[in-house]
Amino acid sequence: MGRKRNKYPREFKIEAVKKLESGEITQAELARRLGVTPTHLLDWKRELARKKEDAFPGHGNQRGSAAELARLKRELEQVKEERDILKKAMAFFARESK
């Protein structure tokens, strides 16, 4: 059987990165206290630095630009369907008028 993957809340990750960046405790000690690997801490720090407010969106809980992109993709699909229907209607009426 595979290992269960731990899921950490967004707030937990942000607080861990803040403690790491404060320099009051070493990375190894902080990881040991929190029950995570030092690699997790570094990954979280990089993601927070790169994505700022959009970091750690979770599953199905998109934030910022990711949510906007998904909304625009859905809207584009709808507009394409409407366009295709109108093209077929125009072709139908063009044949009927001849």
N, CA, C and O atoms as a GROMACS GRO file, in nm:
protein
  392
    1MET      N    1   0.083  -0.119   0.000
    1MET     CA    2   0.000   0.000   0.000
    1MET      C    3   0.087   0.125   0.000
    1MET      O    4   0.195   0.125   0.058
    2GLY      N    5   0.040   0.231  -0.066
    2GLY     CA    6   0.116   0.355  -0.072
    2GLY      C    7   0.101   0.438   0.054
    2GLY      O    8   0.009   0.418   0.134
    3ARG      N    9   0.191   0.531   0.069
    3ARG     CA   10   0.184   0.621   0.184
    3ARG      C   11   0.077   0.725   0.162
    3ARG      O   12   0.051   0.767   0.049
    4LYS      N   13   0.014   0.766   0.271
    4LYS     CA   14  -0.086   0.871   0.264
    4LYS      C   15  -0.014   1.004   0.251
    4LYS      O   16   0.082   1.032   0.323
    5ARG      N   17  -0.061   1.086   0.160
    5ARG     CA   18   0.001   1.217   0.138
    5ARG      C   19  -0.059   1.317   0.236
    5ARG      O   20  -0.180   1.330   0.247
    6ASN      N   21   0.028   1.387   0.306
    6ASN     CA   22  -0.018   1.489   0.400
    6ASN      C   23  -0.059   1.615   0.325
    6ASN      O   24   0.006   1.656   0.229
    7LYS      N   25  -0.167   1.674   0.372
    7LYS     CA   26  -0.213   1.800   0.314
    7LYS      C   27  -0.206   1.906   0.423
    7LYS      O   28  -0.256   1.886   0.534
    8TYR      N   29  -0.143   2.016   0.390
    8TYR     CA   30  -0.127   2.123   0.488
    8TYR      C   31  -0.207   2.245   0.442
    8TYR      O   32  -0.203   2.281   0.324
    9PRO      N   33  -0.277   2.309   0.533
    9PRO     CA   34  -0.355   2.428   0.495
    9PRO      C   35  -0.264   2.543   0.451
    9PRO      O   36  -0.147   2.550   0.489
   10ARG      N   37  -0.320   2.630   0.372
   10ARG     CA   38  -0.248   2.746   0.320
   10ARG      C   39  -0.186   2.828   0.433
   10ARG      O   40  -0.070   2.869   0.425
   11GLU      N   41  -0.264   2.854   0.537
   11GLU     CA   42  -0.218   2.936   0.649
   11GLU      C   43  -0.098   2.871   0.719
   11GLU      O   44  -0.006   2.940   0.761
   12PHE      N   45  -0.100   2.738   0.732
   12PHE     CA   46   0.010   2.665   0.793
   12PHE      C   47   0.138   2.689   0.714
   12PHE      O   48   0.243   2.715   0.772
   13LYS      N   49   0.129   2.679   0.582
   13LYS     CA   50   0.247   2.697   0.497
   13LYS      C   51   0.301   2.839   0.506
   13LYS      O   52   0.422   2.859   0.514
   14ILE      N   53   0.211   2.937   0.505
   14ILE     CA   54   0.255   3.076   0.512
   14ILE      C   55   0.324   3.105   0.645
   14ILE      O   56   0.428   3.170   0.648
   15GLU      N   57   0.267   3.056   0.754
   15GLU     CA   58   0.328   3.076   0.885
   15GLU      C   59   0.464   3.006   0.894
   15GLU      O   60   0.558   3.061   0.952
   16ALA      N   61   0.474   2.888   0.836
   16ALA     CA   62   0.602   2.816   0.837
   16ALA      C   63   0.708   2.895   0.762
   16ALA      O   64   0.822   2.905   0.808
   17VAL      N   65   0.672   2.952   0.649
   17VAL     CA   66   0.768   3.032   0.570
   17VAL      C   67   0.808   3.157   0.648
   17VAL      O   68   0.925   3.195   0.647
   18LYS      N   69   0.712   3.221   0.714
   18LYS     CA   70   0.745   3.340   0.794
   18LYS      C   71   0.844   3.306   0.905
   18LYS      O   72   0.939   3.381   0.929
   19LYS      N   73   0.823   3.193   0.972
   19LYS     CA   74   0.915   3.152   1.079
   19LYS      C   75   1.053   3.122   1.021
   19LYS      O   76   1.155   3.155   1.082
   20LEU      N   77   1.056   3.058   0.904
   20LEU     CA   78   1.182   3.025   0.839
   20LEU      C   79   1.258   3.152   0.802
   20LEU      O   80   1.379   3.161   0.822
   21GLU      N   81   1.186   3.251   0.748
   21GLU     CA   82   1.250   3.374   0.704
   21GLU      C   83   1.291   3.464   0.819
   21GLU      O   84   1.378   3.550   0.803
   22SER      N   85   1.230   3.446   0.936
   22SER     CA   86   1.267   3.530   1.052
   22SER      C   87   1.409   3.502   1.098
   22SER      O   88   1.473   3.588   1.159
   23GLY      N   89   1.459   3.381   1.070
   23GLY     CA   90   1.595   3.347   1.107
   23GLY      C   91   1.612   3.310   1.254
   23GLY      O   92   1.725   3.287   1.298
   24GLU      N   93   1.505   3.304   1.329
   24GLU     CA   94   1.514   3.270   1.471
   24GLU      C   95   1.541   3.122   1.494
   24GLU      O   96   1.587   3.083   1.601
   25ILE      N   97   1.512   3.040   1.394
   25ILE     CA   98   1.526   2.896   1.408
   25ILE      C   99   1.581   2.841   1.277
   25ILE      O  100   1.552   2.894   1.170
   26THR      N  101   1.659   2.735   1.285
   26THR     CA  102   1.716   2.678   1.163
   26THR      C  103   1.609   2.603   1.085
   26THR      O  104   1.505   2.564   1.138
   27GLN      N  105   1.638   2.585   0.959
   27GLN     CA  106   1.544   2.514   0.872
   27GLN      C  107   1.520   2.372   0.922
   27GLN      O  108   1.406   2.325   0.926
   28ALA      N  109   1.627   2.304   0.959
   28ALA     CA  110   1.614   2.165   1.006
   28ALA      C  111   1.531   2.157   1.134
   28ALA      O  112   1.447   2.068   1.148
   29GLU      N  113   1.555   2.248   1.227
   29GLU     CA  114   1.481   2.247   1.353
   29GLU      C  115   1.334   2.280   1.330
   29GLU      O  116   1.246   2.216   1.388
   30LEU      N  117   1.306   2.378   1.246
   30LEU     CA  118   1.168   2.414   1.217
   30LEU      C  119   1.095   2.297   1.151
   30LEU      O  120   0.981   2.267   1.186
   31ALA      N  121   1.161   2.233   1.056
   31ALA     CA  122   1.100   2.117   0.990
   31ALA      C  123   1.070   2.007   1.090
   31ALA      O  124   0.963   1.945   1.084
   32ARG      N  125   1.161   1.982   1.181
   32ARG     CA  126   1.141   1.879   1.283
   32ARG      C  127   1.023   1.914   1.373
   32ARG      O  128   0.941   1.828   1.404
   33ARG      N  129   1.014   2.040   1.416
   33ARG     CA  130   0.905   2.083   1.503
   33ARG      C  131   0.769   2.076   1.435
   33ARG      O  132   0.668   2.041   1.497
   34LEU      N  133   0.766   2.108   1.306
   34LEU     CA  134   0.640   2.108   1.233
   34LEU      C  135   0.601   1.972   1.177
   34LEU      O  136   0.488   1.950   1.135
   35GLY      N  137   0.696   1.880   1.177
   35GLY     CA  138   0.668   1.746   1.125
   35GLY      C  139   0.667   1.739   0.973
   35GLY      O  140   0.595   1.659   0.914
   36VAL      N  141   0.748   1.825   0.911
   36VAL     CA  142   0.760   1.825   0.765
   36VAL      C  143   0.906   1.807   0.728
   36VAL      O  144   0.994   1.810   0.815
   37THR      N  145   0.932   1.789   0.602
   37THR     CA  146   1.071   1.776   0.560
   37THR      C  147   1.128   1.915   0.530
   37THR      O  148   1.053   2.007   0.496
   38PRO      N  149   1.258   1.931   0.543
   38PRO     CA  150   1.320   2.060   0.507
   38PRO      C  151   1.293   2.098   0.362
   38PRO      O  152   1.285   2.217   0.329
   39THR      N  153   1.279   1.999   0.275
   39THR     CA  154   1.249   2.026   0.134
   39THR      C  155   1.112   2.092   0.119
   39THR      O  156   1.094   2.181   0.037
   40HIS      N  157   1.015   2.046   0.200
   40HIS     CA  158   0.883   2.110   0.196
   40HIS      C  159   0.895   2.259   0.226
   40HIS      O  160   0.836   2.342   0.157
   41LEU      N  161   0.971   2.291   0.328
   41LEU     CA  162   0.986   2.432   0.365
   41LEU      C  163   1.045   2.515   0.251
   41LEU      O  164   0.998   2.626   0.224
   42LEU      N  165   1.146   2.462   0.186
   42LEU     CA  166   1.208   2.534   0.074
   42LEU      C  167   1.111   2.550  -0.042
   42LEU      O  168   1.104   2.656  -0.104
   43ASP      N  169   1.036   2.443  -0.072
   43ASP     CA  170   0.938   2.450  -0.180
   43ASP      C  171   0.832   2.555  -0.150
   43ASP      O  172   0.795   2.634  -0.238
   44TRP      N  173   0.784   2.557  -0.027
   44TRP     CA  174   0.682   2.654   0.013
   44TRP      C  175   0.736   2.796   0.004
   44TRP      O  176   0.666   2.888  -0.038
   45LYS      N  177   0.862   2.813   0.045
   45LYS     CA  178   0.924   2.946   0.041
   45LYS      C  179   0.935   2.995  -0.103
   45LYS      O  180   0.906   3.111  -0.131
   46ARG      N  181   0.978   2.906  -0.194
   46ARG     CA  182   0.991   2.944  -0.335
   46ARG      C  183   0.855   2.979  -0.396
   46ARG      O  184   0.842   3.078  -0.468
   47GLU      N  185   0.754   2.895  -0.367
   47GLU     CA  186   0.622   2.921  -0.424
   47GLU      C  187   0.564   3.053  -0.374
   47GLU      O  188   0.504   3.128  -0.452
   48LEU      N  189   0.581   3.081  -0.246
   48LEU     CA  190   0.529   3.206  -0.190
   48LEU      C  191   0.602   3.326  -0.251
   48LEU      O  192   0.540   3.429  -0.277
   49ALA      N  193   0.732   3.313  -0.273
   49ALA     CA  194   0.809   3.422  -0.332
   49ALA      C  195   0.768   3.445  -0.478
   49ALA      O  196   0.762   3.559  -0.524
   50ARG      N  197   0.740   3.337  -0.548
   50ARG     CA  198   0.706   3.346  -0.690
   50ARG      C  199   0.564   3.392  -0.715
   50ARG      O  200   0.540   3.477  -0.801
   51LYS      N  201   0.468   3.338  -0.640
   51LYS     CA  202   0.327   3.362  -0.670
   51LYS      C  203   0.258   3.460  -0.577
   51LYS      O  204   0.144   3.501  -0.604
   52LYS      N  205   0.322   3.498  -0.470
   52LYS     CA  206   0.265   3.594  -0.373
   52LYS      C  207   0.126   3.552  -0.326
   52LYS      O  208   0.111   3.449  -0.260
   53GLU      N  209   0.024   3.630  -0.358
   53GLU     CA  210  -0.113   3.604  -0.312
   53GLU      C  211  -0.176   3.481  -0.377
   53GLU      O  212  -0.270   3.423  -0.322
   54ASP      N  213  -0.125   3.439  -0.492
   54ASP     CA  214  -0.181   3.323  -0.561
   54ASP      C  215  -0.117   3.192  -0.517
   54ASP      O  216  -0.151   3.086  -0.570
   55ALA      N  217  -0.026   3.197  -0.421
   55ALA     CA  218   0.042   3.076  -0.375
   55ALA      C  219  -0.054   2.987  -0.296
   55ALA      O  220  -0.144   3.036  -0.227
   56PHE      N  221  -0.034   2.859  -0.308
   56PHE     CA  222  -0.109   2.757  -0.233
   56PHE      C  223  -0.260   2.767  -0.253
   56PHE      O  224  -0.333   2.783  -0.155
   57PRO      N  225  -0.308   2.758  -0.377
   57PRO     CA  226  -0.452   2.771  -0.398
   57PRO      C  227  -0.533   2.652  -0.350
   57PRO      O  228  -0.652   2.666  -0.323
   58GLY      N  229  -0.472   2.535  -0.338
   58GLY     CA  230  -0.549   2.417  -0.298
   58GLY      C  231  -0.622   2.359  -0.417
   58GLY      O  232  -0.610   2.409  -0.529
   59HIS      N  233  -0.697   2.253  -0.392
   59HIS     CA  234  -0.770   2.185  -0.499
   59HIS      C  235  -0.909   2.245  -0.511
   59HIS      O  236  -0.985   2.247  -0.414
   60GLY      N  237  -0.942   2.294  -0.628
   60GLY     CA  238  -1.074   2.349  -0.653
   60GLY      C  239  -1.096   2.487  -0.593
   60GLY      O  240  -1.205   2.542  -0.604
   61ASN      N  241  -0.996   2.541  -0.530
   61ASN     CA  242  -1.009   2.671  -0.466
   61ASN      C  243  -0.910   2.767  -0.531
   61ASN      O  244  -0.816   2.815  -0.467
   62GLN      N  245  -0.932   2.793  -0.657
   62GLN     CA  246  -0.838   2.875  -0.732
   62GLN      C  247  -0.848   3.021  -0.691
   62GLN      O  248  -0.955   3.069  -0.653
   63ARG      N  249  -0.737   3.089  -0.699
   63ARG     CA  250  -0.734   3.229  -0.664
   63ARG      C  251  -0.679   3.310  -0.781
   63ARG      O  252  -0.604   3.259  -0.864
   64GLY      N  253  -0.718   3.433  -0.785
   64GLY     CA  254  -0.658   3.529  -0.877
   64GLY      C  255  -0.660   3.489  -1.022
   64GLY      O  256  -0.766   3.459  -1.078
   65SER      N  257  -0.542   3.489  -1.082
   65SER     CA  258  -0.531   3.470  -1.226
   65SER      C  259  -0.574   3.331  -1.271
   65SER      O  260  -0.625   3.317  -1.382
   66ALA      N  261  -0.556   3.229  -1.189
   66ALA     CA  262  -0.596   3.094  -1.228
   66ALA      C  263  -0.748   3.085  -1.240
   66ALA      O  264  -0.799   3.022  -1.333
   67ALA      N  265  -0.819   3.147  -1.148
   67ALA     CA  266  -0.965   3.147  -1.153
   67ALA      C  267  -1.014   3.226  -1.273
   67ALA      O  268  -1.109   3.186  -1.340
   68GLU      N  269  -0.951   3.338  -1.299
   68GLU     CA  270  -0.988   3.421  -1.414
   68GLU      C  271  -0.964   3.347  -1.544
   68GLU      O  272  -1.047   3.353  -1.636
   69LEU      N  273  -0.853   3.276  -1.554
   69LEU     CA  274  -0.821   3.199  -1.674
   69LEU      C  275  -0.926   3.090  -1.697
   69LEU      O  276  -0.971   3.072  -1.810
   70ALA      N  277  -0.964   3.019  -1.593
   70ALA     CA  278  -1.065   2.915  -1.605
   70ALA      C  279  -1.198   2.973  -1.650
   70ALA      O  280  -1.266   2.914  -1.734
   71ARG      N  281  -1.238   3.088  -1.595
   71ARG     CA  282  -1.362   3.153  -1.633
   71ARG      C  283  -1.360   3.194  -1.780
   71ARG      O  284  -1.458   3.174  -1.852
   72LEU      N  285  -1.247   3.250  -1.824
   72LEU     CA  286  -1.235   3.292  -1.964
   72LEU      C  287  -1.238   3.174  -2.060
   72LEU      O  288  -1.293   3.185  -2.170
   73LYS      N  289  -1.180   3.062  -2.022
   73LYS     CA  290  -1.184   2.942  -2.106
   73LYS      C  291  -1.326   2.892  -2.122
   73LYS      O  292  -1.367   2.854  -2.232
   74ARG      N  293  -1.402   2.891  -2.012
   74ARG     CA  294  -1.543   2.849  -2.020
   74ARG      C  295  -1.622   2.943  -2.111
   74ARG      O  296  -1.702   2.898  -2.194
   75GLU      N  297  -1.599   3.072  -2.096
   75GLU     CA  298  -1.670   3.170  -2.177
   75GLU      C  299  -1.633   3.155  -2.325
   75GLU      O  300  -1.720   3.167  -2.412
   76LEU      N  301  -1.506   3.128  -2.354
   76LEU     CA  302  -1.463   3.109  -2.492
   76LEU      C  303  -1.533   2.990  -2.555
   76LEU      O  304  -1.576   2.998  -2.670
   77GLU      N  305  -1.544   2.880  -2.482
   77GLU     CA  306  -1.613   2.762  -2.534
   77GLU      C  307  -1.758   2.793  -2.568
   77GLU      O  308  -1.809   2.749  -2.670
   78GLN      N  309  -1.824   2.867  -2.482
   78GLN     CA  310  -1.964   2.904  -2.505
   78GLN      C  311  -1.977   2.992  -2.630
   78GLN      O  312  -2.067   2.971  -2.712
   79VAL      N  313  -1.888   3.087  -2.644
   79VAL     CA  314  -1.892   3.176  -2.761
   79VAL      C  315  -1.866   3.097  -2.889
   79VAL      O  316  -1.928   3.124  -2.992
   80LYS      N  317  -1.775   3.001  -2.886
   80LYS     CA  318  -1.748   2.918  -3.004
   80LYS      C  319  -1.871   2.838  -3.043
   80LYS      O  320  -1.903   2.827  -3.162
   81GLU      N  321  -1.940   2.781  -2.944
   81GLU     CA  322  -2.063   2.707  -2.973
   81GLU      C  323  -2.168   2.797  -3.038
   81GLU      O  324  -2.231   2.758  -3.136
   82GLU      N  325  -2.185   2.916  -2.983
   82GLU     CA  326  -2.282   3.010  -3.039
   82GLU      C  327  -2.246   3.048  -3.182
   82GLU      O  328  -2.333   3.058  -3.268
   83ARG      N  329  -2.118   3.070  -3.207
   83ARG     CA  330  -2.072   3.104  -3.341
   83ARG      C  331  -2.102   2.992  -3.440
   83ARG      O  332  -2.148   3.016  -3.551
   84ASP      N  333  -2.074   2.868  -3.398
   84ASP     CA  334  -2.098   2.754  -3.486
   84ASP      C  335  -2.247   2.740  -3.519
   84ASP      O  336  -2.284   2.708  -3.632
   85ILE      N  337  -2.332   2.762  -3.420
   85ILE     CA  338  -2.477   2.755  -3.443
   85ILE      C  339  -2.518   2.862  -3.543
   85ILE      O  340  -2.597   2.835  -3.634
   86LEU      N  341  -2.468   2.983  -3.528
   86LEU     CA  342  -2.502   3.092  -3.620
   86LEU      C  343  -2.452   3.063  -3.762
   86LEU      O  344  -2.522   3.095  -3.858
   87LYS      N  345  -2.335   3.004  -3.776
   87LYS     CA  346  -2.283   2.969  -3.908
   87LYS      C  347  -2.376   2.869  -3.977
   87LYS      O  348  -2.407   2.884  -4.095
   88LYS      N  349  -2.422   2.768  -3.902
   88LYS     CA  350  -2.512   2.668  -3.959
   88LYS      C  351  -2.645   2.731  -3.998
   88LYS      O  352  -2.701   2.699  -4.102
   89ALA      N  353  -2.695   2.821  -3.914
   89ALA     CA  354  -2.821   2.888  -3.944
   89ALA      C  355  -2.808   2.974  -4.069
   89ALA      O  356  -2.898   2.976  -4.153
   90MET      N  357  -2.697   3.045  -4.082
   90MET     CA  358  -2.676   3.129  -4.201
   90MET      C  359  -2.671   3.043  -4.327
   90MET      O  360  -2.728   3.080  -4.429
   91ALA      N  361  -2.603   2.930  -4.320
   91ALA     CA  362  -2.593   2.841  -4.436
   91ALA      C  363  -2.731   2.787  -4.470
   91ALA      O  364  -2.766   2.778  -4.588
   92PHE      N  365  -2.810   2.750  -4.371
   92PHE     CA  366  -2.944   2.698  -4.394
   92PHE      C  367  -3.032   2.802  -4.464
   92PHE      O  368  -3.097   2.771  -4.564
   93PHE      N  369  -3.034   2.923  -4.412
   93PHE     CA  370  -3.119   3.026  -4.470
   93PHE      C  371  -3.069   3.071  -4.607
   93PHE      O  372  -3.149   3.113  -4.691
   94ALA      N  373  -2.940   3.064  -4.631
   94ALA     CA  374  -2.885   3.099  -4.762
   94ALA      C  375  -2.933   2.998  -4.866
   94ALA      O  376  -2.964   3.036  -4.978
   95ARG      N  377  -2.939   2.869  -4.830
   95ARG     CA  378  -2.988   2.767  -4.921
   95ARG      C  379  -3.138   2.784  -4.947
   95ARG      O  380  -3.184   2.764  -5.059
   96GLU      N  381  -3.212   2.819  -4.845
   96GLU     CA  382  -3.358   2.833  -4.856
   96GLU      C  383  -3.397   2.952  -4.945
   96GLU      O  384  -3.500   2.947  -5.012
   97SER      N  385  -3.317   3.056  -4.945
   97SER     CA  386  -3.354   3.177  -5.019
   97SER      C  387  -3.322   3.166  -5.168
   97SER      O  388  -3.364   3.252  -5.245
   98LYS      N  389  -3.252   3.065  -5.211
   98LYS     CA  390  -3.216   3.049  -5.352
   98LYS      C  391  -3.328   2.994  -5.432
   98LYS      O  392  -3.314   2.974  -5.553
   0.00000   0.00000   0.00000
